[in-house]
Amino acid sequence: MKYMGGKYFLKKELSEVMKKYIPPEKCSGYLEPFCGSLNVALMMSQDYECHASDYHPDLIQLWKEVQLGKFIFPTEMNEEIYLETKELVSPNALKGFVGFSMSFGGKFYSGYADKYKNNKKENFLKEGINSIRKIENKIKDIKFDCCLYDTLKPVGKLIYCDPPYKVTKNPVKYRTGTKIYDKFDNEHFWDIMREWSKNNFVFISETTAPQDFISIWSKKAHRSASQSSKTRYKNESESFQVEKLYVHEELYKKLKAND
């Protein structure tokens, strides 16, 4: 399923790094508090007891219904249906599916995707259905919760965080619905990461971090979900950035000592 900021192309490398440093026997399970489209969670759930959560109610409702085999895929799609689902009361699995799968760039209700495909023969509905069909049997044992990340109290967990990335031009916004937004507090996030790092093994995806967090892996990657020639970033410095995986300095010392 298309998802803004998803780690589809990095999931294998990210999971391999974390598994190398913290194998299953060294932790009490895997936690992903910003699970999104489950790209990394699916890789980790093959070897760890997996808990995936997110603040987005429609997304988590979708995963729960897919997990139970109760989700009914839409059989047709047009802009009228797209806009109708946008007004459904949350949490709603259909709203989650349409809002991401049928939106431009995988950004929740960012515009009906078919309007931007120009002459490409793409069937976004079919693609969305097929992407979920491929993983529906792989998420049976994942525990799902809809909650704020900072309400969790993990102990002994291997934790992977892929939060809304810090930007400089506009405030970071973390979606709670289609009309209401919360600003994501990056300073508070790093404080929570420090606290969690005392009793857990915390790995964070970002491009920058406070000085007490150390990068243990990096790769140049495309950061825009949009592939349209009309809206794609104009120069390489904006469209490509160095993705990094950070750990707190205290965990870094332990990881280096065990190398």
Secondary structure, DSSP 8 states (H G I E B T S, - for coil): ---TT--TTTHHHHHHHHHHHS-GGGSS-EEETT-TT-HHHHHHTTTS-EEEEES-HHHHHHHHHHHTT-----S---HHHHHHHHTS-SS-HHHHHHHHHTBGGG-TTSSBGGGG-TT----HHHHHHHHHHHHTTTSTT-EEEE--GGG---SS-EEEE------SSS--EEESSSS-EEE--HHHHHHHHHHHTTTSEEEEEES---TTEEEEEEEEEE--S---TTTS-SSHHHHEEEEEEEEEHHHHHHHHHH-
